[in-house]
Amino acid sequence: MHPSQVLFPGAQQPVSLPVCDHYAGSEKLMRKSIALQQELGPVFDITFDCEDGAAAGNEAAHAELVASLIAGPDNRHRRIGARVHDVGSPHFDQDVSIICSGAARELAFVMLPKPEGANDVLRALESVNRVCLAAGRHALPLHVLIETHGALADVWKIAAMPQVESLSFGVMDFVSAHYGAIPGSAMRSPGQFDHPLMRRAKLEISAACHAHGKVPSHNVTTDIKNPAAVADDARRAAQEFGYTRMWSIHPDQIKPIVQSMSPSVEEADQAAHILLKAQAVQWGPIQHQGNLHDRASYRYFWSILQRAHATGVDLPQEAADWFAGGDSH
């Protein structure tokens, strides 16, 4: 039997997404991102940005461009989403109408910024579902930016919504919402990991996601000239705060994020050998290098293997066969 059938019988498995979400706003950068995804493969997602990417007065034309690129033939991997305006914006319904009707089948997800709480997310879902259903798409995944006090207060309710797939932390808006009570240094490292209010927010988002099987996505590194800083932020976000995905705002940030958040070859190899030994004994308990393993640890190692596969880590052929039919979830 496939690991997913054995390890999650009758239960919804945790969401598994590429570890990097790359943002692009202008047409030039959107086309460059598509070309890079074609080159590297679907080891990272792309989010086309309507909130900050559209020039004032050009919102409808920008949304139409986003829809046409997502629905176009160059979107080979179907791993491109769109960030729309917030629900309080006069452009929100227009974004949803244009993008979800024009690219409903090819769209990977919609990213919702600045909800003030769970009710805003529900309102956004109603609009997205109405347009998508008319276009023949059911239950399009929603990603949500947690960057206001109200959204953080409702983060467990938001993470529990079945259609919500991932929660991201909006570091700059969150700091700004404290009107100087959190210093500006908390928008970057090391302050973003050390300030108590920042730690609380990051941990609360991560905990809510993992409790409901969703993906916590870490905020950007604004230092676009320093790949080492990006890699260090990704490593800390993963190892200290439990984030399994991170935003990129420059093409040079993609590879450091993927490398830092991917399992190592050694981790993937260990996971594969443990699961293959378990499969050989019909998923009963085993010993591996002097340690006992059973289904409790098999679920952990299956998560490692899924992330390794999604980020292009080489796997033993027998383990790679589990993903050959696309049944990794």
Summary of the structure (lengths in Angstrom):
residues: 329
radius of gyration: 19.9
end to end distance: 13.6
largest distance: 65.3
contacts: 1130
relative contact order: 0.12
helix: 50%
strand: 13%
